[in-house]
Amino acid sequence: MKALEQALHASRATLRLTEIDRLIRKHRIVVPPLCRQTLIHMCEDGTFETVGTAPVRKLGWLVYEDSFLKWVKSLGSGLDE
């Protein structure tokens, strides 16, 4: 069972937190852009699903791409009303 879970998690695309920061700034997802500390807090509190519970050595935080996209979509969910 553990091997299956690892295989499923390995198939999910990940983004470095620095790439998420760049995307937020480039596409003006949140203006003004979130500071680095806020993004780190979002990793720690579970807003973004991450690989592990701490930064990966030398890579920093790795965030699953689908969880980042889910968060972006949630920002606009209140606009439809």
N, C-alpha and C positions, 0 to 999 in steps of 0.2 A: 504494500500500500504506500509506503514512504517513497519508493522509487517512482510510482505513478504520479504522486503529488509533485515530486521534483521535476518530472518530465513535463507536466502541465505548466508549472511555473516557468520552466526554462523556455517554453514556446511563446510566452508573452513578451512583446517588445517593451524595452525600457528606455527611459530618457534620463540623462544626467540632470541634476537640479540646475546646473548652469544653462543647459539647453532650454529648460522650462522658463527660466528667467529671460533668456533671449527671445523666446517666442512671445511671452507676455509683452515685452517692450516693442518688438517688431510689429506685431499685429494689434497693439494697443488694446489688449484684452481687458486690462484694468488700468485706469488712468487716475492718479499717478500709479506707476508700477509698484508692485509689492517689494518691500526690502528683503534682503537675503535672510534676515532673522525670521521674518514672517513666513517665508517659504520653508525654512527649516522647521519651524513650529508646526506647519501644516503636515510635514512628514511625520513628526513625532506624535501629533494628536490623531493621526489616522485619516485626515482629509484626503491625502494622497496615499494610495497603497504603495508600499516600498518593498524592495528586496531586503529582507531582514528588518531588524528593529533599530539599526544604527548605520551610520555611513559605512560604505564599503571602502576598505583601505585603498588609498590613492585615487579612487574614483569619486568619492563623496557619496551623496545620496543618489540611489537609483530608483526612479519612480516608474511604475507601470504606466505605459502610454494610455491605455484605456481608462485608467482612473483619472488621469489628467484631463482627458477629453470629457469624461463624465462631469468633472468639476466645472469645466468651461461651459458645458451645456446647461448646468444648473444655474449659472449666472444670469442667463437669459430667460429662464423659466417663468419668472415673474412678469416679464414684459408682455406675455400673451393675453393677460387679463384686461 
